Amino acid sequence: MVKLPPLKVLFIIKCGLLSFVHSQNVQISTRFMSGNVIFTWTPSNHSSYFILITRDTTRDRIWTRVTDTQYIVTDVLLYDKITINVRTPGSATDNRMAYNVFKIKIKVGDTVNLSWTAPFFPVAGLYIVYHTYRENITVFRIESSGVSYGGYYQSTKYTYLTRPYNSTNIMFEIRDITLDDAGYYNGGSNDEAAWSGGGVVLIVHNKPSKPKITGDLNVEVNNATSLTCSSQSTSAPDYYSKLVTLSHTWLVNETKMSREIRDTLRLKVTKDFKYNKYSCTATEDVMESDRSDPVQINPLYLDDILLYMNGEIKSNIELNENTPLRISCQVDGNPAPTIRLSRSHSDTELRKMQGTWLNYTLNTVQCTDTDTYKCSRSSTGFSNTNKVININVLCNTRFDKAGRFKSTYGSKSGMDTTINVAVPIIANPPPQSSDFKWDGPVQVSARTTISTGDVSYKHVIESFIPMKDHTYFGNYTLSYKGQTVTIITINAEDNLLENSSMESSGEVASISYIIAISLVSILLGLTWFMVAMFVVYDRRYRNIHQKSNYGEEGTQLQTQNMTHHYDDLQGTDVDQLEAQNMTQHYDDVQGRVEEGNYTDLKGDNTAAEGDYTELGQCDPETPYEEL
């Protein structure tokens, strides 16, 4: 307790009136509780008070008005002394009280002596030492005759050191300090007296928790990132540990980074960061934590595409046909990019790889490999890029087998008649039209032009060959600088029509011949059927009338003569008639075939005589036997 000055009377002039204000002293007491100091004062006959707090040497700038009779100052373990000044309304009298914060810091496992001075030794002769942290417990009891530790006179944890026992100098030893020993120690005749002031706070240090590094580890090159080393104080009591500010140590690849003690590390990312590992420790006073697990920054970046042609960086290349070519695309990036190689003209993807390199090999390049090639890169989080290279393959002039080509032409002849012939070729570089020549049945001077197709190595040789008369028809050879390119055939258009007519006439004659044979066969069959029926009927008739009279025999004889005459006619006239009809039909058919020509399957103009099989006369049928 502190002594306050006596009550004073103040005179205040307000609004021209003289007022009497009675100043009243207040009595202030303290209480320590969980890292805070509670100031309480009396009397409480005012509705409000004004207070001013000084922490060590730092005083509040303004007075604080409160309507209660107590005020709590928090986190007092940050300071050594807390002073309060209380004023009643309308009074300028200062009522001050100071609270000294006694604290001792020790490490786990050490031994410590705690001491303070009691205002007096109790008259009753009993002084109790209390330990307050998570609960309030009695450490030991002091009497003029001695000390008892929870009913025992000795303790492996505590030893009271002061003599005589009734001295106001309180001192004792605590061995094998643990975190549970931290807290507030004080004494008195009871617990209320122990909390009213004085005493000491024991702070037990322990190494901070193992830090954990957090932050964005996937960062684009040339951007900044922050790494945070997160650790907590494990010292006790907890109302102290929450006030602790830790210092930090950063390491890169096991090497300490100088002048980096904050919990946050800011870095500008480069490609080389992919080789770095970062770790940290936290320190509280002299207690250093275990080292954190290392982390590695993953630098993300877009390098340019490098195109190699046969091992050299080029954007254009020209080479001869049948030589080897190796195309290489290099893209250094993180994450590993997807690389594609494609041809521009056909929009064909040649190869796709994920990684740094893509290789594509042509053992022997051809003229058809001439094109613009594109190497493109795609990577997550980055825009796609590409680079192109022009490959030009030099090749000799030759016939293009894949091109559209007509080898046979039909034409009329005349002074102003020409045939337009188009020949596809492959050549790089393009040939000169004057180097082409047409050779045929006659010497011709054909007007020739060259046009280039949709690709640079494909061309069309267009020539206009004259057909002045029939001597111009035949085979023509196109040559380039004496080397044959291709051969075409030009036929007379009249011969083509004649051959077509002959082929049609031959088909009609063949059909007519088949029809004639079918009709004759039917007629012959009917004739022989009628004769056979007549013979059967005649034989039966004669058998029935064999025993008739003479007149009847004369008639029978006459009938037999007629029958015999018919049989003779049957054996001669019928055979002769059949043979005559067949011979006539054969002559008709033969005459028609000989009069016309027909076109063979190969497209020749006419067939040679005797290229068909003659249809001979039918063999006479075997005569019927008489029944």
PEHUNOR-V224370 format. One record per backbone hydrogen bond with DSSP energy under -0.5 kcal/mol. CO is the residue of the C=O (numbers start at 1). NH is the residue of the N-H. Records with the same first field share a line. If there is no record, write none. Layout:
BEGIN
CO=NH / NH
END
This chain:
BEGIN
8=23
10=12 / 21
12=14 / 19
14=17
17=14 / 19
19=12 / 21
20=22
21=10 / 23
23=8
26=28
27=42
29=40
31=38
33=36
35=76
36=33
37=39 / 73
38=31
39=71
40=29
42=27
48=89
49=66
50=87
51=64
52=85
53=60
54=56 / 83
55=57 / 58
57=59
58=55
63=65
64=51
66=49
69=41
71=39 / 73
72=74
73=37
75=78
76=79
80=101
81=56
82=99
83=54
84=97
85=52
86=95
87=50
88=91
94=96
95=86
97=84
98=100
99=82
100=102
101=103
102=201
104=203
106=205
107=110
110=177
112=174
114=172
116=118 / 170
122=125
125=144
127=142
128=188
129=139 / 140
130=186
131=133 / 137
132=184
135=133 / 137
137=131 / 139
140=129
141=148
142=127
143=146
146=143
148=141 / 150
149=152
152=149
157=175
159=173
164=167
168=118 / 170
169=171
170=116
171=161 / 162
172=114
173=159
174=112
177=109
178=181
179=182
183=202
184=132
185=200
186=130
188=128
190=194
191=195
192=196
193=196
194=197
195=32
196=30
200=185 / 202
201=104 / 203
202=183 / 204
203=106 / 205
204=236
205=108
206=234
212=230
214=228
215=217
217=219 / 298
219=300
220=223
223=269
225=267
226=216
227=265
228=214 / 230
229=231
230=212
232=209
236=204
237=240 / 241
238=242
240=243
241=244
244=246
247=283
249=281
250=257
251=279
252=255
255=252
256=258
257=260
259=261
260=250
261=248
263=229
264=266
265=227
267=225 / 269
269=222
270=273
271=274
272=275
273=276
277=253
278=295
279=251
280=292
281=249
282=289
283=247
284=287
286=288
287=284
290=211
295=278
297=299
298=219
300=221
301=334
305=307
306=308 / 330
307=314
308=310 / 328
309=312
312=309 / 314
315=390
317=392
319=394
320=323
323=365
325=362
326=310
327=360
328=308
329=358
330=306
331=333
332=303
334=301
337=339 / 355
338=378
339=353
340=376
341=350 / 351
342=374
343=347 / 348
348=343 / 350
351=341
353=339 / 355
356=331
358=329
360=327
361=363
362=325
365=322
366=369
367=370
371=373 / 391
372=344
373=389
374=342 / 376
375=387
376=340
377=385
378=338
379=382
385=377
387=375
389=373 / 391
390=317 / 392
391=371 / 393
392=319 / 394
394=321
395=428
398=426
399=401
400=403
407=489
409=491
411=493
414=417
417=467
419=421 / 465
421=463
422=406
423=461
424=400
425=459
426=398
428=395
432=435
433=436
435=481
437=479
438=444
439=477
442=440
444=446
446=448
447=464
449=462
451=460
455=458
457=427
458=453
459=425
460=451 / 462
461=423 / 463
462=449
463=421 / 465
464=447
465=419
467=414
469=472
470=473
474=490
476=488
477=439 / 479
478=485 / 486
479=437 / 481
480=483
483=480
486=478
488=476
489=409 / 491
490=474
491=411
492=496
493=497
494=498
495=499
496=500
497=501
498=502
499=503
500=504
501=505
502=506
503=507
504=508
505=509
506=510
507=511
508=512
509=513
510=514
511=515
512=516
513=517
514=518
515=519
516=520
517=521
518=522
519=523
520=524
521=525
522=526
523=527
524=528
525=529
526=530
527=531
528=532
529=533
530=534
531=535
532=536
533=537
534=538
535=539
536=540
537=541
538=542
539=543
540=544
541=545
543=546
545=548
549=553
550=554
551=555
552=556
553=557
554=558
555=559
556=560
557=561
558=562
559=563
560=564
561=565
562=566
563=567
564=568
565=569
566=570
567=571
568=572
569=573 / 574
570=575
572=576
573=577
574=578
575=579
576=580
577=581
578=582
579=583
580=584
581=585
582=586
583=587
584=588
585=589
586=590
587=591
588=592
589=593
590=594
591=595
592=596
600=603
608=611
614=616
END
